Amino acid sequence: MAPAYTPGLQLAREFYAAVVRPLLGEQFPQLPYAAALVGPGSEVVGFDTQRSVDHDWGPRLQVFLTSRDAAQAGAVTATLADRLPESFGGYPVAFPVTREPGGTARHRVEVADLGTWLTGRLGFDPRREVTLLDWLATPAQRLAEYTAGEVFHDGPGELTRVRARLAWYPRDVWLYLLACQWQRIGQEEAFPGRCAEAGDDLGSVIVTARLARDLMRLALLMHRRYPPYSKWLGTAFARIPGAAGLSASLTAALSAGDWVSREQHLCRAYEKAASWHNELGFTPPLDIRVRRFYERPYQVIDAVRFTEALRAAIADPRVRRLPLTGAIDQFTDSTDAMGRPGFLRACVGAAIGES
């Protein structure tokens, strides 16, 4: 029989407390380390369900060593392989994962030097100063993964400091990303009506969906939540305080049968987002009412007003002068690209004139 479902973060916490911590205390009593569950995985960000257990699932966590003690990683891994139980909580302790060729079953207590591990996944070492390039070249999904989850123990304290440093964007970077997100909306807000008027109702629906996605990401940014990738975007959005009204407007816009109805629902969504902008207080209050798009019969929020106001509120002249391309996931959503930190840093570096 399948075991009763246990959320992955809870499973990891219990696995560490009952099995891994006693083993490390017995076999490596003087070894300073951090233990956590961070990084990729739906359970890390709390989005896992019973469905999640069908692959890449089981009791797992990371054990991070300092650079001084990194040479002991092999010995710790071997000891765990020899001493860990076959199962925990009804789940096998050794299991395969799909990203590994051959799918070999092994225990998933990953032991690594913290700095090397983070640099390989983020493209930079956040134990040091986090630069503008670091912030803009790191997908929000990655930032969510490494600031969510849970730290079970942190003897050296490095992991806790890193997570605090990455908890949210610096103020000027945050304003810049908000400005760029409004810019995306401004570039397409008139298109649902224009597509339909040209006889392309499917195009009108597609643009409406793009605008809904951009509004959802904007809402998450305004609420200091890292927007996740597509699979979890709606789940994360639904957890924003007060999101129900905006969600209802976007759902109605996507299901509407004609462009006029789509536009009406989008306009309500625009005005809600605009009211949230004013509540943040970064700029003087802006008119949240929709208006006509030039002389054409389309209603828009004129999102560029918010872009310009946010840009003017940025204190750092270097950030204020940046092109409105934004962070990496504001101008690309290629899954293959997102898994290559060096490529992402090259793309953003080229966009902002920094290598």
Buried (B, 14 or more C-beta within 10 A) or exposed (E): EEEEBBBBBEBBBBBBEEBBBEBBEEBBEEBBBBBBBBBBBBBBBBBBEEEBBEEBBBBBBBBBBBEEBBEBBEEBBEBBEEBBEEEBBBBBBBBBBEEEEEEEEEBBBBBBBBBBBBBEBBBBBBBEEBEBBBBBBBBBBBBBBBBBBBBBBBEBEBBEEBBEBBEBBEBBBBBBBBBBBBBBBBBBBBBBBBBBBEEBBEBBBBBBBBBBBBBBBBBBBBBEBBBBBEEBBBEBBEEBEEBEEBBBBBBBBBEBEEBBEBBBBBBBBBBBBBEBBBEBEBBEEBEBEBEEBEEEEBBBBBBBBBBBBBBEBBEBEEBBEBEBBBBBBBBBBEEEBBBEBEBBBBBBBEBBEBE
